[in-house]
Amino acid sequence: MAEASSLVGKLETEVEIKASAGKFHHIFAERPHHVSKATPDKIHGCELHEGDWGKVGSIVNSSSGNTFMANGKVSVAKDTIEAVDPEKNLITFKVLEGDLMKEYKSFAFTIQVTPKQGGSGSIVHWHLDYEKISEEVAHPETLLQLCVEISKEIDEHLLAEE
């Protein structure tokens, strides 16, 4: 039993942005297809496969749709929206299919944005929960770094829209 638990991991990071918490959350919950506009070199596309944008149970991406750069190679993912809390600016995506699932039994991204205390701007909190298929699989630090870069590019995109 102890062996399996060493395969389970969590990685977290926080990114300071200038945009409001609501606007940043909105782009992931209601306009994920705009993420590729904000980060064209990282996220190449995002499509709604089933359901509605921002609704729990919806499936985002088609098998050819959402591609993202991981370790310098293009990857594909199909995700379902597992949780949405507009009050807390929180959304969780669980990966159903794609390249990540070659190395992980399970993988979920939670993005929560909170207004910065005593100033303008927000803090984006990324939380990656995963279970590796084996000890040989690396922890997804490169993916966490990608989340940081995506946050900064989305922030610039949102500020340019104002």
C-alpha positions as CSV (number, residue, x, y, z in Angstrom):
1,M,0.0,0.0,0.0
2,A,2.8,2.4,0.9
3,E,4.3,1.9,-2.5
4,A,1.3,3.1,-4.4
5,S,1.1,6.3,-2.3
6,S,4.6,7.3,-3.5
7,L,3.1,7.5,-7.0
8,V,0.5,10.1,-5.9
9,G,1.6,13.7,-6.0
10,K,0.5,17.3,-5.7
11,L,2.3,20.4,-7.1
12,E,1.3,23.9,-6.4
13,T,2.4,27.4,-7.4
14,E,1.1,31.0,-7.2
15,V,1.4,33.6,-9.9
16,E,0.8,37.3,-9.2
17,I,-1.2,39.0,-12.0
18,K,-2.5,42.5,-12.7
19,A,-5.9,41.4,-14.0
20,S,-9.0,40.9,-11.7
21,A,-9.7,37.5,-10.3
22,G,-13.1,37.4,-12.0
23,K,-11.7,38.2,-15.4
24,F,-8.9,35.6,-15.2
25,H,-11.4,32.9,-13.9
26,H,-13.8,33.9,-16.7
27,I,-11.3,33.1,-19.5
28,F,-11.0,29.5,-18.2
29,A,-14.6,29.0,-17.2
30,E,-16.5,30.7,-20.0
31,R,-13.9,31.4,-22.8
32,P,-11.2,28.7,-22.7
33,H,-11.0,29.0,-26.5
34,H,-9.5,32.4,-25.9
35,V,-6.6,30.9,-23.9
36,S,-5.0,29.9,-27.2
37,K,-5.4,33.5,-28.4
38,A,-3.5,34.7,-25.3
39,T,-0.9,31.9,-25.5
40,P,-0.6,30.9,-29.2
41,D,2.9,29.4,-28.8
42,K,1.8,27.2,-25.8
43,I,-1.9,26.4,-26.2
44,H,-2.8,25.8,-29.9
45,G,-6.5,25.3,-29.6
46,C,-9.4,24.4,-27.4
47,E,-12.8,23.1,-28.4
48,L,-16.0,22.3,-26.6
49,H,-16.6,18.5,-27.2
50,E,-19.7,18.0,-25.1
51,G,-21.9,20.2,-22.8
52,D,-21.5,23.9,-22.2
53,W,-18.5,26.1,-21.4
54,G,-18.0,26.5,-17.7
55,K,-20.4,23.7,-16.7
56,V,-19.5,20.7,-14.6
57,G,-19.5,17.5,-16.6
58,S,-18.7,19.4,-19.9
59,I,-15.9,17.8,-22.0
60,V,-13.4,20.3,-23.4
61,N,-11.4,19.5,-26.5
62,S,-11.8,17.0,-29.2
63,S,-9.2,14.3,-30.0
64,S,-7.6,16.7,-32.4
65,G,-8.4,19.9,-30.6
66,N,-6.5,21.1,-27.5
67,T,-2.8,20.8,-28.1
68,F,-0.3,22.2,-25.7
69,M,3.5,22.3,-25.5
70,A,5.0,20.0,-22.8
71,N,8.7,19.3,-22.8
72,G,9.0,20.9,-26.2
73,K,6.7,18.5,-27.9
74,V,3.1,19.0,-28.9
75,S,0.6,17.1,-26.7
76,V,-3.1,16.5,-26.9
77,A,-5.6,16.4,-24.0
78,K,-9.3,15.8,-23.5
79,D,-10.6,17.1,-20.2
80,T,-13.8,17.2,-18.2
81,I,-14.8,20.1,-16.0
82,E,-15.0,18.5,-12.6
83,A,-15.8,21.6,-10.4
84,V,-16.7,25.2,-11.0
85,D,-17.2,27.8,-8.2
86,P,-17.7,31.3,-9.6
87,E,-17.9,32.8,-6.1
88,K,-14.3,31.5,-5.4
89,N,-13.1,31.9,-9.0
90,L,-12.2,28.2,-9.0
91,I,-12.3,25.6,-11.7
92,T,-11.0,22.0,-11.9
93,F,-10.3,20.1,-15.1
94,K,-9.7,16.4,-14.9
95,V,-7.8,14.9,-17.8
96,L,-9.7,12.0,-19.4
97,E,-7.5,11.1,-22.4
98,G,-4.4,12.2,-24.2
99,D,-0.6,12.2,-23.9
100,L,-0.5,12.9,-20.2
101,M,-2.4,9.7,-19.6
102,K,0.5,7.7,-21.0
103,E,2.5,8.6,-17.8
104,Y,-0.3,9.2,-15.3
105,K,-3.2,7.1,-14.0
106,S,-5.0,10.4,-13.1
107,F,-4.3,14.1,-13.5
108,A,-6.3,17.1,-12.5
109,F,-5.6,20.9,-12.7
110,T,-7.3,23.3,-10.3
111,I,-7.1,27.0,-10.9
112,Q,-8.2,29.4,-8.2
113,V,-7.9,33.1,-8.4
114,T,-8.1,35.4,-5.4
115,P,-8.0,39.2,-5.3
116,K,-4.7,40.5,-3.9
117,Q,-5.0,41.8,-0.4
118,G,-4.5,45.5,0.0
119,G,-3.9,46.3,-3.7
120,S,-5.0,45.8,-7.3
121,G,-4.4,42.6,-9.1
122,S,-4.8,38.9,-8.2
123,I,-3.1,35.7,-7.2
124,V,-3.5,32.7,-9.5
125,H,-3.1,29.5,-7.5
126,W,-2.4,26.4,-9.6
127,H,-2.9,23.0,-8.0
128,L,-1.9,19.8,-9.9
129,D,-3.1,16.5,-8.5
130,Y,-1.8,13.3,-10.1
131,E,-0.9,9.7,-9.9
132,K,2.1,8.4,-11.9
133,I,1.9,5.0,-13.5
134,S,5.4,4.2,-12.2
135,E,8.4,5.5,-10.2
136,E,10.2,6.2,-13.5
137,V,7.7,8.9,-14.5
138,A,8.9,12.4,-13.5
139,H,6.9,14.7,-11.3
140,P,5.3,17.3,-13.7
141,E,7.5,20.3,-12.8
142,T,7.7,21.3,-16.4
143,L,3.9,21.4,-16.6
144,L,3.8,23.5,-13.5
145,Q,6.2,26.0,-15.1
146,L,4.0,26.0,-18.2
147,C,1.1,27.0,-16.0
148,V,3.1,30.0,-14.7
149,E,4.0,31.1,-18.2
150,I,0.4,30.7,-19.4
151,S,-0.9,32.8,-16.4
152,K,1.5,35.6,-17.3
153,E,0.5,35.6,-21.0
154,I,-3.2,35.5,-20.2
155,D,-2.7,38.4,-17.8
156,E,-1.1,40.4,-20.6
157,H,-3.9,39.4,-23.0
158,L,-6.6,40.5,-20.5
159,L,-4.9,43.8,-19.8
160,A,-4.7,44.5,-23.6
161,E,-8.4,43.8,-23.9
162,E,-9.3,46.6,-21.5
